[in-house]
Amino acid sequence: MADPLTPEAMAATHAAAFTQSRPWSAAEFAALLDSPLVFAAGGARCFALVRVIADAAELLTIATGPGHQRQGLARACMADWESVARARGAAELFLEVAADNAPAQALYHACGFAECGRRAGYYRREGAKPADAILMRKGLR
């Protein structure tokens, strides 16, 4: 059996992957997934949560469990959510990433995203200086 994607599994993977910020709870994932505008791609080892409104899709979060990183799962998950978003009518994809998260930035650049803005000091870091949010965009047309 594949790794089933439940709100509980998403919360566990998110908590393992996001150690510099507050991970999302199973209840938060469940509430987001209750919306017909939100979908998940991937599996419990690596997943993406995406919202499509009109012709724009936003990556809400993506997480890969630490024991499964550097295996191509995130790149495959990126392709999966892009495909679903396109099928739902998205013409543009958006995401944001912490300026201190070089591996994620490299993934997003490799997937065709480009910086389109910044939010100064957006990500709070306990005991450290806040990190900027880099806003990224990819056109599908």
Salt bridges, closest charged atoms under 4 A:
ASP3 OD2 - ARG45 NE 3.27
GLU28 OE2 - ARG22 NH2 2.92
GLU58 OE1 - ARG51 NH2 3.28
GLU82 OE2 - ARG86 NH2 3.39
GLU82 OE1 - LYS138 NZ 2.68
GLU92 OE2 - ARG137 NE 2.59
GLU96 OE1 - ARG119 NH1 2.35
ASP100 OD1 - ARG125 NH2 2.84
GLU115 OE2 - ARG118 NE 3.05
ASP132 OD2 - ARG118 NH1 3.42
